[in-house]
Amino acid sequence: MKYYVTADTHGFYTQLHTALDEAGFFRDSAPHKLVILGDFFDRGKEALSMQSFILQLMEKDEVILIRGNHEDLFEELITIDDGLPVRHHVSNGTYDTALQLTGYDPNLARIRNLDFAAAARETPFFQQIIPSTVNYFETGHYIFVHGWIPCVRERDGSFSYCADWRKADENSWRKARWYNGMDAVQTCMEEKTILCGHWHASYGHAKYAQTGSEFGPDAIFTPYVGPGIIALDACTAHSGKVNVIVVEE
């Protein structure tokens, strides 16, 4: 099976489509699937197009959806925070995604927040896509996650590997979706290569490969490849690009 892998598409459908086209995804007649490493929406303005594209792939069984922290945020917005424009939902783009997917006027959404939240709960994103997400996907040589596999975050900021991470509870996975995999891999003893997103790949290039800066004109947003890790977040809102790589099993 051939896997086309991307991460943190964040509602930038045009950039994703371009990257997949360049990688040959749409011309591939052999068995293949797209693996999205979480954070499908929030930031970009093409949430409806992204939603439609994911649903099409789901119908053809051509996509594997890894749950990201932004999927958690969307669920939190419309089931816990009653659709209110809480600051972190606004700053992370989650509130804007709900507006795009429901077609609600921003002013009306604030006034009738409960109706707004109810409408968001009826979207295909919440009804079909989120329930289809998984915490991780694993093949013979690779592990696919959003931020990282569950591990222990020490007080000094370092990470300790947990061999039984596959048995982790949902709370541990929620925490792991926020981890920086490029830091966590430094103490990881996993035999397989872990593909992740969540944290901009330029961080790994700058800190560990010592090439370029994180966000300067010399920043490198192509996938960061290091021992035991491939980090794919292109920070599309900044770089204008989406990373797609191909792995085969």
N, C-alpha and C positions, 0 to 999 in steps of 0.2 A: 504494500500500500504506500502511496505517495502522499505526504502531508505538506500542504502549504500552510505556513505558520505566520501569524501576525499577532499584534498586541496593541491594546490601547488605541483603538480606532476612534473613539470619542466623538462619534457623529460626523466624521469627515469621510463621507461616502465617496466623493469624487476621488480623493487621494487614495483610498483603499482600492477602488476599481482600477485606477491607473497602475498601482503597484501590482495588483493581481494580473492585469493584462500583460505587463512587462515580464512577469514571472512565468507566463504561459498557462495560467490557471484555466482560462476560458477555452483554450485550444487543446487542452489535455483530454485525450480520448481514453486513457487508461484509468483504472480505479484510483480515485484521489478524493481527499477531503481537505477542507479548510479548517484549521484550528485557530480560534480567536482566544487569546489569553486574557480575557476580561476587559472590562471598561469599554463596552460597545458604544455608549453614548456619553453625553456631557462634554461641552466645550464647542463642538461644531454645530452647524446650523442645518444639517441634513439628516436629522433623526428619522423622519418619515421614510426617506430613501433607504437608510441603513436598516430600519425595521423591516421594510419590504424585502430587501435583499436577503437578510438572515432567514426570514420565513420561507423564501423560495428555496434556499439551501436546505432548510429543515425538511421540506416536503420531499426533496430528492435524496435525503440522508447523506448530504455532502458537507456537513459541518459538525464540529465538536466545539461546544461552548464552555469555556472555563469561567467560573464566576469570579468577578473582580470586586474591589471595594466600592466601585461606583454602582454596581448592581445592589449592593447592600444599602447604599445611600438612597437609591430610588425607593426601595422597599420601606426604608425608615421614613422618608418624606410622606408617603401616602398611607402608611398604616400606623405610625406612631405620632408624627408631627402634624397630622390632619391637613396636609397640603399647604401649610403655612410657610411663607418665605423666610425660614430660619436662615441665619447668616451663612452657615457653612454649606447649606444647600444652594444658596445663591452663588457663593464664591466658587463652588465646585462645578457649577453648571447644571446641577441636577434639576433645579426648579425650572430652568429654561427648557430642558428636555421634556419635562412634563407638560409645559405650555405647548411645545411643538407637537407632541404626540396627541394631545387632546384638542388642539385648536382653540383653546380658551384665550379670551382677551385677558391680558395681565391685570387690568383693573378689576374685572369681574372675578378673576381667580382669587384675588385678595379678599374681596367682599364675601364671596360664596365659597370659601375655602373647603368646606366639607363636600360640596357638590363637585368641586374641582378634584379633590382627592378621590372621590368615587368614580369620576370619569377616568382618572389615571389608572385606577384599579381594573378598568374594563379594557385597557389597551392590550393589543397582542404582546407587547413587551412584557407586561406584568402577567398576563394570562397564559402565554405560551412560551416565550423566550426564557424568562427567568426560571420557571420550573424545569426547563431543560438543561440548565447549567449544572456543571459538576465542579467539585473542589480541585480535582486533578484528573489527568489522563496519563496513562502509562503504557509504554511499549517495551520491547526487549532492551532497547538502548537509551530511551529518553523518558523524561518525566516532564509534563507540561503543567505549569501552574501560573497564577497571576503574579503575586509578589514573591512568595517563597513557600517552601514546605514548612509545616509547623515545627518550631524549635524554641529554645529558651532564649529570651532577650535578657542579657545580664545588665546590671546597673551601670556598668561602664560603657554600654552601647554595643558590646560584642555579642556574638551569638554562639550558643552551644547546640550541637547536633543532637537530635533525638532519633534513635534507630527505629522506634515504633511510631513514627509520624503518621503512618497510614491508618492507625487506630485513633488518631486525634479527634476530639469532639468538635462540634461546630464553632464554639467560642474560640478555640485554638486556631481554626482555619480563618475566622474573621480577623484575628490579630495578624496572622501570617500574610494576609492579603495586603497589609500595609508595610511589610518589611522590604528593605532594600536587598535584593538578592545578591548584588555584587559585593556587598559587605558580608552577608551571611554565608556565602560560599567559601569564604576564607577559612572557616573552621568546620566545613561540611565534610562528612566522610561517606557520602552517598556514591555508589559506584557508577550510577548512570548520570548522563549529562542532563542538567535541568534547564529547560527553556522557560523564561519568565518575562514579565513585563513590569508595569507599575512605575518603575524608576527609570528616568531618562538614560539611555545608553551612553550618552556623552560623559556621564559620571564615571563609568568604568574606563573609558578611553583616557579621561583626564587623570584619574587617581591611580589606576592600576597599570594601564599601558603607558601612562605619562605622555600622552599625545593629545594636543589641543586642550581647550578649556571646556568648562561645562556649558556656557551659554554665550561665549564671545564669538567673534567672527571666525575663529579657528576651531570652533566646536565640531565634534564628529558625532553625528546622530545615526550612523549606520550601526548594525548590530555589533554589540560588544561580545567578543568570543574569548573566554578565558578557561582555565582548568575547571572542568565540571559545570560550566555555565555558558548559555547563550542568552544575552539580554536584548530584548527587541523593541522596547519603547522608544520611538523616534521623536517623542515630544512634538507631535504634529502641529499643535497650536503655535509652536515656535519655529519649527523647521519647515513646515509645509509638506512633509513627506510621511509616508507610512512604510514601515519595513515589512517585507515578506521574504521568508527563506523557505527552502524546500528540503525536507528530510525524507528518507525512505526506509521502510522496515519490511 
